[in-house]
Amino acid sequence: MNQIYSGDNLPILKDIPNDSINLIYIDPPFNSQKVQSRTQLKTTKDPNGDRIGFMGKSYKTEELGTKKYADVFDDYEGFIRPRLEEAFRILAPNGSLYFHIDYREVHYCKIWLDQIFGRECFMNEIIWAYDYGAKSKSKWPAKHDNILFYVKDPKNYTFNVEDIDREPYMAPGLCGPEKAARGKLPTDTWWWTIVGTNSKERNGYPTQKPLGIINRIIRASSNPGDVVLDFFAGSGTVGESCLKLDRKFILVDNNPQAIEVMQNRFEGVSEIEWIQ
């Protein structure tokens, strides 16, 4: 059974056996020093509405609810490091960790991961670049996240290069029609739009990540039947990816609103065990 836990992830991690998880992806709080929130809206045609849409038609806006959490830590290292130490312990000998963070903390997190895993186990810093949302006029706008890729054993780890989705060449005329049709392997810079407000993927969680990004990671660094763990599960995107790609998953989150989002997302899926 796939498992979804509601609760503090640290004691749950301590109960997971050594060397038992094939792949870990985590998107922890970024320590942005603000409250992350997302308000869901519903719009309906109304001649007396509060917003004007396509071709000048009038729409009424209704708020369906707001999901939020505080992303503020006085001691971020004291919070995240014990969880990374448990992640290393429970990874399988050929397992991988993808640690998703942003520019505020990535330099500190890489030092901690180097100390826990070993510098030789660092494979990549993946830059997920996007261009969406507000843009600062007082500095270069921050429009990327960082994903640190570590393995437990740099001489023995899963990396399915032939199963990775391909991208169009930027200059297809220079590489010939056959290569252009096949596309190129992604580099360590991934251009991928965020989950937009009107996207079919959007489920209302403040920090929801695109399914395509998660699919790429899971296809590359795990095999069918493997167990994938996300102990900051949020909206449950890792779980949806695993269901599509024939992997097993363990998800953990202590935010009741995240659990609510996942219950709606996985409604009708019988092969999930919900654990309080």
C-alpha positions as CSV (number, residue, x, y, z in Angstrom):
1,M,0.0,0.0,0.0
2,N,1.0,3.6,-0.6
3,Q,1.0,5.6,2.6
4,I,0.1,9.2,3.6
5,Y,1.0,10.3,7.1
6,S,-0.4,13.3,8.9
7,G,2.0,14.5,11.5
8,D,5.5,15.7,12.3
9,N,7.9,14.0,9.8
10,L,10.9,13.6,12.2
11,P,9.5,10.8,14.4
12,I,7.9,9.1,11.3
13,L,11.4,9.2,9.6
14,K,12.9,7.6,12.7
15,D,10.6,4.6,12.3
16,I,11.5,3.9,8.7
17,P,14.1,1.1,8.4
18,N,17.7,1.7,7.2
19,D,18.4,1.5,3.4
20,S,14.7,1.0,2.5
21,I,13.8,4.1,0.3
22,N,14.9,4.2,-3.3
23,L,14.3,7.9,-4.0
24,I,13.6,10.9,-1.8
25,Y,12.3,14.2,-3.2
26,I,11.6,17.0,-0.7
27,D,10.4,20.5,-1.1
28,P,10.7,21.8,2.5
29,P,9.7,25.3,3.7
30,F,12.1,27.8,2.2
31,N,12.5,29.9,5.3
32,S,11.2,32.9,3.3
33,Q,10.3,34.8,6.5
34,K,6.7,35.2,5.3
35,V,3.3,33.5,5.3
36,Q,2.8,31.5,2.1
37,S,-0.8,31.6,1.0
38,R,-3.0,30.9,-2.0
39,T,-6.7,32.0,-2.3
40,Q,-8.9,30.0,-4.6
41,L,-11.4,32.0,-6.7
42,K,-14.5,31.2,-8.7
43,T,-15.7,33.5,-11.4
44,T,-19.2,33.5,-13.0
45,K,-20.7,35.7,-15.6
46,D,-22.6,38.6,-14.0
47,P,-23.6,41.9,-15.6
48,N,-22.9,43.6,-12.2
49,G,-19.7,41.7,-11.5
50,D,-16.5,43.1,-10.0
51,R,-14.1,42.2,-12.9
52,I,-14.0,42.5,-16.7
53,G,-12.8,39.6,-18.7
54,F,-12.5,38.5,-22.4
55,M,-14.3,40.8,-24.9
56,G,-15.4,43.1,-22.1
57,K,-17.7,40.6,-20.4
58,S,-18.4,41.2,-16.7
59,Y,-17.7,38.5,-14.1
60,K,-18.4,38.1,-10.4
61,T,-15.6,36.8,-8.2
62,E,-16.2,34.5,-5.2
63,E,-13.5,33.4,-2.8
64,L,-13.6,29.7,-2.1
65,G,-11.0,29.7,0.6
66,T,-7.4,30.4,1.5
67,K,-4.7,27.9,2.3
68,K,-1.6,29.1,4.0
69,Y,1.3,28.2,6.3
70,A,4.0,30.2,8.1
71,D,7.5,29.9,6.5
72,V,9.5,31.4,9.3
73,F,12.3,29.6,11.3
74,D,14.6,31.1,14.0
75,D,16.9,28.1,13.6
76,Y,16.5,26.7,10.1
77,E,19.6,24.4,10.5
78,G,18.2,23.0,13.7
79,F,15.0,22.2,11.9
80,I,16.2,20.7,8.6
81,R,19.5,19.0,9.5
82,P,18.1,16.2,11.7
83,R,15.7,15.4,8.9
84,L,18.4,15.2,6.3
85,E,20.4,12.9,8.6
86,E,17.4,10.6,8.7
87,A,17.0,10.8,4.9
88,F,20.6,9.6,4.5
89,R,20.1,6.7,6.9
90,I,17.0,5.4,5.2
91,L,18.1,5.8,1.6
92,A,18.9,2.5,-0.2
93,P,22.5,1.9,-1.1
94,N,21.8,3.0,-4.7
95,G,19.3,5.7,-3.7
96,S,19.1,9.4,-4.5
97,L,18.0,12.6,-2.8
98,Y,16.6,15.7,-4.6
99,F,16.4,18.7,-2.2
100,H,14.3,21.5,-3.6
101,I,15.1,25.0,-2.1
102,D,15.6,28.6,-3.2
103,Y,18.4,31.2,-3.3
104,R,17.9,32.3,0.3
105,E,19.1,29.1,1.9
106,V,20.7,26.9,-0.8
107,H,24.3,27.7,0.0
108,Y,23.8,26.7,3.7
109,C,21.9,23.6,2.7
110,K,24.6,22.4,0.3
111,I,27.2,22.6,3.1
112,W,25.0,20.6,5.4
113,L,24.3,18.0,2.7
114,D,28.0,17.8,1.9
115,Q,28.7,17.1,5.5
116,I,26.0,14.4,5.8
117,F,26.4,12.7,2.4
118,G,30.0,13.6,1.5
119,R,31.0,16.1,-1.2
120,E,31.7,13.2,-3.6
121,C,28.0,12.3,-3.4
122,F,26.9,15.6,-4.9
123,M,25.8,15.2,-8.5
124,N,24.1,18.4,-9.6
125,E,22.6,21.7,-8.7
126,I,19.6,21.9,-11.0
127,I,18.2,25.3,-11.7
128,W,14.5,25.3,-12.3
129,A,13.9,28.6,-14.1
130,Y,10.5,30.2,-14.8
131,D,9.2,33.6,-15.7
132,Y,5.9,34.3,-13.9
133,G,4.5,36.6,-11.2
134,A,5.6,39.9,-9.8
135,K,9.0,41.3,-10.8
136,S,11.2,43.5,-8.6
137,K,12.4,46.9,-9.9
138,S,15.0,47.3,-7.3
139,K,17.1,44.2,-8.1
140,W,17.3,41.4,-10.6
141,P,14.0,39.5,-10.2
142,A,14.4,36.1,-8.6
143,K,12.8,33.6,-11.0
144,H,14.4,30.3,-10.3
145,D,14.5,27.5,-7.6
146,N,17.5,25.3,-6.8
147,I,17.3,21.5,-6.7
148,L,20.3,19.7,-5.1
149,F,20.9,16.2,-6.4
150,Y,22.8,13.8,-4.1
151,V,23.3,10.0,-4.2
152,K,24.3,7.7,-1.4
153,D,27.0,6.0,-3.5
154,P,28.5,7.8,-6.5
155,K,29.6,4.5,-8.0
156,N,26.2,2.8,-7.8
157,Y,23.0,4.8,-8.2
158,T,20.0,4.7,-10.5
159,F,19.9,7.1,-13.4
160,N,17.7,6.1,-16.3
161,V,19.0,8.4,-19.0
162,E,17.0,6.7,-21.8
163,D,13.7,7.3,-19.8
164,I,14.2,11.0,-19.4
165,D,11.8,13.3,-21.4
166,R,13.6,15.2,-24.1
167,E,13.4,18.9,-25.0
168,P,13.5,20.7,-28.4
169,Y,16.8,21.9,-29.7
170,M,17.2,25.7,-29.6
171,A,18.7,25.6,-33.0
172,P,17.3,22.5,-34.7
173,G,18.6,23.4,-38.1
174,L,22.2,22.9,-36.8
175,C,21.8,19.3,-35.6
176,G,20.0,17.6,-38.5
177,P,16.3,16.4,-38.9
178,E,16.8,13.1,-37.1
179,K,18.3,14.6,-33.9
180,A,15.9,17.5,-34.1
181,A,12.9,15.1,-34.2
182,R,14.2,13.2,-31.2
183,G,15.0,16.3,-29.1
184,K,17.9,16.7,-26.6
185,L,18.4,15.6,-23.1
186,P,17.8,18.3,-20.5
187,T,20.8,20.0,-18.9
188,D,21.0,21.1,-15.3
189,T,18.9,24.2,-16.2
190,W,15.2,23.4,-16.6
191,W,12.9,26.0,-18.1
192,W,9.4,25.0,-16.9
193,T,6.5,27.3,-16.1
194,I,5.0,27.2,-12.6
195,V,1.5,25.8,-11.9
196,G,-0.5,28.9,-13.0
197,T,-3.7,30.1,-11.3
198,N,-5.8,28.9,-14.2
199,S,-3.9,25.6,-14.8
200,K,-5.8,22.3,-14.8
201,E,-3.1,21.1,-12.3
202,R,-3.9,23.8,-9.8
203,N,-5.4,22.4,-6.6
204,G,-5.1,25.5,-4.4
205,Y,-2.0,24.6,-2.4
206,P,0.4,27.7,-2.0
207,T,3.6,26.0,-3.1
208,Q,2.4,23.4,-5.5
209,K,5.1,22.2,-7.9
210,P,4.5,21.2,-11.6
211,L,3.9,17.5,-12.2
212,G,6.2,17.6,-15.2
213,I,9.2,18.5,-13.0
214,I,8.4,15.7,-10.5
215,N,7.9,13.2,-13.4
216,R,11.3,14.0,-14.8
217,I,13.0,13.3,-11.4
218,I,11.1,10.1,-10.7
219,R,11.7,8.6,-14.1
220,A,15.4,9.4,-14.0
221,S,16.2,8.3,-10.5
222,S,13.9,5.4,-9.7
223,N,12.5,2.2,-11.4
224,P,9.0,0.8,-11.6
225,G,8.1,-0.7,-8.2
226,D,10.5,1.4,-6.3
227,V,9.5,3.4,-3.1
228,V,9.6,7.2,-3.3
229,L,9.4,9.3,-0.2
230,D,8.4,12.9,0.1
231,F,8.2,14.0,3.8
232,F,7.2,17.6,3.0
233,A,4.4,16.4,0.8
234,G,2.3,19.6,0.4
235,S,-0.2,19.1,-2.4
236,G,0.9,15.4,-3.0
237,T,2.4,15.9,-6.5
238,V,5.0,13.1,-5.8
239,G,2.1,10.7,-5.1
240,E,0.3,11.5,-8.3
241,S,3.5,11.1,-10.3
242,C,4.1,7.7,-8.6
243,L,0.6,6.5,-9.4
244,K,1.2,7.4,-13.1
245,L,4.7,5.9,-13.3
246,D,4.1,2.6,-11.3
247,R,6.1,3.5,-8.2
248,K,5.1,3.2,-4.6
249,F,5.1,6.3,-2.4
250,I,5.2,7.5,1.2
251,L,4.0,11.0,1.8
252,V,4.2,13.0,5.1
253,D,2.9,16.4,6.0
254,N,1.8,18.0,9.3
255,N,-0.3,20.8,7.7
256,P,-4.1,19.9,8.0
257,Q,-4.7,21.9,4.8
258,A,-2.1,19.8,2.9
259,I,-3.9,16.7,4.1
260,E,-7.2,18.1,2.9
261,V,-5.8,18.9,-0.5
262,M,-4.3,15.4,-0.8
263,Q,-7.6,13.8,0.3
264,N,-9.3,15.7,-2.5
265,R,-6.6,14.9,-5.0
266,F,-6.6,11.1,-4.3
267,E,-10.3,10.7,-3.8
268,G,-11.3,7.3,-5.1
269,V,-7.8,5.9,-5.1
270,S,-8.1,2.6,-3.1
271,E,-4.4,1.7,-2.8
272,I,-3.6,4.4,-0.2
273,E,-3.3,3.9,3.5
274,W,-4.0,7.1,5.5
275,I,-2.2,7.2,8.8
276,Q,-2.7,9.8,11.6
